[in-house]
Amino acid sequence: MICRACGREERASEGYECRACRTCICVLCSMRGVEYCATCRTVAEAAATAGATAATTLAVGGNAALA
């Protein structure tokens, strides 16, 4: 099996699951503290960036709907 966090075929079947979608993450990634696969991590980072942008816009007195 391929690790969905790092892309290697290194012991992914013996590893853990992504906390969001349950795909396989290898033992080495899970030992390094990786909890999410690359896809879920990208989605979470995009959502966090979008939320931070809206919060920053509101903090400086702008209108988030116009941003």
PyMOL commands that place a pseudoatom at each C-alpha (Angstrom):
pseudoatom trace, name=CA, resn=MET, resi=1, chain=A, elem=C, hetatm=0, pos=[0.000, 0.000, 0.000]
pseudoatom trace, name=CA, resn=ILE, resi=2, chain=A, elem=C, hetatm=0, pos=[1.068, 3.568, -0.623]
pseudoatom trace, name=CA, resn=CYS, resi=3, chain=A, elem=C, hetatm=0, pos=[1.252, 6.063, 2.228]
pseudoatom trace, name=CA, resn=ARG, resi=4, chain=A, elem=C, hetatm=0, pos=[-1.165, 8.893, 1.435]
pseudoatom trace, name=CA, resn=ALA, resi=5, chain=A, elem=C, hetatm=0, pos=[0.927, 11.392, 3.423]
pseudoatom trace, name=CA, resn=CYS, resi=6, chain=A, elem=C, hetatm=0, pos=[4.413, 10.891, 1.935]
pseudoatom trace, name=CA, resn=GLY, resi=7, chain=A, elem=C, hetatm=0, pos=[3.678, 8.762, -1.155]
pseudoatom trace, name=CA, resn=ARG, resi=8, chain=A, elem=C, hetatm=0, pos=[6.070, 5.926, -0.287]
pseudoatom trace, name=CA, resn=GLU, resi=9, chain=A, elem=C, hetatm=0, pos=[5.203, 2.254, -0.267]
pseudoatom trace, name=CA, resn=GLU, resi=10, chain=A, elem=C, hetatm=0, pos=[6.947, 1.968, 3.077]
pseudoatom trace, name=CA, resn=ARG, resi=11, chain=A, elem=C, hetatm=0, pos=[4.900, -0.065, 5.545]
pseudoatom trace, name=CA, resn=ALA, resi=12, chain=A, elem=C, hetatm=0, pos=[1.667, 1.820, 4.881]
pseudoatom trace, name=CA, resn=SER, resi=13, chain=A, elem=C, hetatm=0, pos=[-0.352, -1.312, 5.529]
pseudoatom trace, name=CA, resn=GLU, resi=14, chain=A, elem=C, hetatm=0, pos=[1.149, -1.487, 9.036]
pseudoatom trace, name=CA, resn=GLY, resi=15, chain=A, elem=C, hetatm=0, pos=[0.554, 2.191, 9.781]
pseudoatom trace, name=CA, resn=TYR, resi=16, chain=A, elem=C, hetatm=0, pos=[-2.375, 4.246, 10.885]
pseudoatom trace, name=CA, resn=GLU, resi=17, chain=A, elem=C, hetatm=0, pos=[-5.332, 5.952, 9.258]
pseudoatom trace, name=CA, resn=CYS, resi=18, chain=A, elem=C, hetatm=0, pos=[-5.865, 9.591, 8.298]
pseudoatom trace, name=CA, resn=ARG, resi=19, chain=A, elem=C, hetatm=0, pos=[-8.025, 11.185, 10.986]
pseudoatom trace, name=CA, resn=ALA, resi=20, chain=A, elem=C, hetatm=0, pos=[-10.376, 12.666, 8.374]
pseudoatom trace, name=CA, resn=CYS, resi=21, chain=A, elem=C, hetatm=0, pos=[-10.777, 10.140, 5.556]
pseudoatom trace, name=CA, resn=ARG, resi=22, chain=A, elem=C, hetatm=0, pos=[-9.279, 6.918, 6.975]
pseudoatom trace, name=CA, resn=THR, resi=23, chain=A, elem=C, hetatm=0, pos=[-6.731, 6.332, 4.162]
pseudoatom trace, name=CA, resn=CYS, resi=24, chain=A, elem=C, hetatm=0, pos=[-3.425, 4.701, 5.105]
pseudoatom trace, name=CA, resn=ILE, resi=25, chain=A, elem=C, hetatm=0, pos=[-0.496, 6.617, 6.577]
pseudoatom trace, name=CA, resn=CYS, resi=26, chain=A, elem=C, hetatm=0, pos=[2.778, 4.728, 7.043]
pseudoatom trace, name=CA, resn=VAL, resi=27, chain=A, elem=C, hetatm=0, pos=[4.408, 3.993, 10.382]
pseudoatom trace, name=CA, resn=LEU, resi=28, chain=A, elem=C, hetatm=0, pos=[7.220, 6.469, 9.749]
pseudoatom trace, name=CA, resn=CYS, resi=29, chain=A, elem=C, hetatm=0, pos=[4.825, 9.353, 9.070]
pseudoatom trace, name=CA, resn=SER, resi=30, chain=A, elem=C, hetatm=0, pos=[2.700, 8.501, 12.087]
pseudoatom trace, name=CA, resn=MET, resi=31, chain=A, elem=C, hetatm=0, pos=[5.843, 8.380, 14.254]
pseudoatom trace, name=CA, resn=ARG, resi=32, chain=A, elem=C, hetatm=0, pos=[6.690, 11.869, 12.972]
pseudoatom trace, name=CA, resn=GLY, resi=33, chain=A, elem=C, hetatm=0, pos=[3.301, 13.107, 14.135]
pseudoatom trace, name=CA, resn=VAL, resi=34, chain=A, elem=C, hetatm=0, pos=[1.497, 13.164, 10.785]
pseudoatom trace, name=CA, resn=GLU, resi=35, chain=A, elem=C, hetatm=0, pos=[-2.222, 12.666, 11.391]
pseudoatom trace, name=CA, resn=TYR, resi=36, chain=A, elem=C, hetatm=0, pos=[-3.717, 13.607, 8.015]
pseudoatom trace, name=CA, resn=CYS, resi=37, chain=A, elem=C, hetatm=0, pos=[-3.097, 12.448, 4.431]
pseudoatom trace, name=CA, resn=ALA, resi=38, chain=A, elem=C, hetatm=0, pos=[-1.772, 14.940, 1.883]
pseudoatom trace, name=CA, resn=THR, resi=39, chain=A, elem=C, hetatm=0, pos=[-5.230, 15.595, 0.406]
pseudoatom trace, name=CA, resn=CYS, resi=40, chain=A, elem=C, hetatm=0, pos=[-6.909, 16.305, 3.753]
pseudoatom trace, name=CA, resn=ARG, resi=41, chain=A, elem=C, hetatm=0, pos=[-3.947, 18.429, 4.868]
pseudoatom trace, name=CA, resn=THR, resi=42, chain=A, elem=C, hetatm=0, pos=[-4.198, 20.541, 1.692]
pseudoatom trace, name=CA, resn=VAL, resi=43, chain=A, elem=C, hetatm=0, pos=[-7.950, 21.026, 2.159]
pseudoatom trace, name=CA, resn=ALA, resi=44, chain=A, elem=C, hetatm=0, pos=[-7.467, 21.991, 5.830]
pseudoatom trace, name=CA, resn=GLU, resi=45, chain=A, elem=C, hetatm=0, pos=[-4.683, 24.458, 4.977]
pseudoatom trace, name=CA, resn=ALA, resi=46, chain=A, elem=C, hetatm=0, pos=[-6.809, 26.052, 2.252]
pseudoatom trace, name=CA, resn=ALA, resi=47, chain=A, elem=C, hetatm=0, pos=[-9.737, 26.417, 4.645]
pseudoatom trace, name=CA, resn=ALA, resi=48, chain=A, elem=C, hetatm=0, pos=[-7.475, 27.873, 7.327]
pseudoatom trace, name=CA, resn=THR, resi=49, chain=A, elem=C, hetatm=0, pos=[-5.967, 30.333, 4.837]
pseudoatom trace, name=CA, resn=ALA, resi=50, chain=A, elem=C, hetatm=0, pos=[-9.417, 31.400, 3.625]
pseudoatom trace, name=CA, resn=GLY, resi=51, chain=A, elem=C, hetatm=0, pos=[-10.575, 31.849, 7.218]
pseudoatom trace, name=CA, resn=ALA, resi=52, chain=A, elem=C, hetatm=0, pos=[-7.463, 33.791, 8.151]
pseudoatom trace, name=CA, resn=THR, resi=53, chain=A, elem=C, hetatm=0, pos=[-7.875, 36.073, 5.150]
pseudoatom trace, name=CA, resn=ALA, resi=54, chain=A, elem=C, hetatm=0, pos=[-11.480, 36.865, 6.096]
pseudoatom trace, name=CA, resn=ALA, resi=55, chain=A, elem=C, hetatm=0, pos=[-10.523, 37.420, 9.736]
pseudoatom trace, name=CA, resn=THR, resi=56, chain=A, elem=C, hetatm=0, pos=[-7.647, 39.712, 8.734]
pseudoatom trace, name=CA, resn=THR, resi=57, chain=A, elem=C, hetatm=0, pos=[-9.939, 41.701, 6.442]
pseudoatom trace, name=CA, resn=LEU, resi=58, chain=A, elem=C, hetatm=0, pos=[-12.486, 42.134, 9.236]
pseudoatom trace, name=CA, resn=ALA, resi=59, chain=A, elem=C, hetatm=0, pos=[-9.794, 43.040, 11.758]
pseudoatom trace, name=CA, resn=VAL, resi=60, chain=A, elem=C, hetatm=0, pos=[-8.638, 45.985, 9.665]
pseudoatom trace, name=CA, resn=GLY, resi=61, chain=A, elem=C, hetatm=0, pos=[-12.195, 47.225, 9.179]
pseudoatom trace, name=CA, resn=GLY, resi=62, chain=A, elem=C, hetatm=0, pos=[-12.867, 45.844, 5.731]
pseudoatom trace, name=CA, resn=ASN, resi=63, chain=A, elem=C, hetatm=0, pos=[-15.817, 43.908, 4.450]
pseudoatom trace, name=CA, resn=ALA, resi=64, chain=A, elem=C, hetatm=0, pos=[-15.102, 40.168, 4.138]
pseudoatom trace, name=CA, resn=ALA, resi=65, chain=A, elem=C, hetatm=0, pos=[-17.941, 39.808, 1.609]
pseudoatom trace, name=CA, resn=LEU, resi=66, chain=A, elem=C, hetatm=0, pos=[-16.089, 42.140, -0.765]
pseudoatom trace, name=CA, resn=ALA, resi=67, chain=A, elem=C, hetatm=0, pos=[-12.698, 40.474, -0.345]
for i in range(1, 67): cmd.bond("trace and resi %d" % i, "trace and resi %d" % (i + 1))
show_as sticks, trace
zoom trace
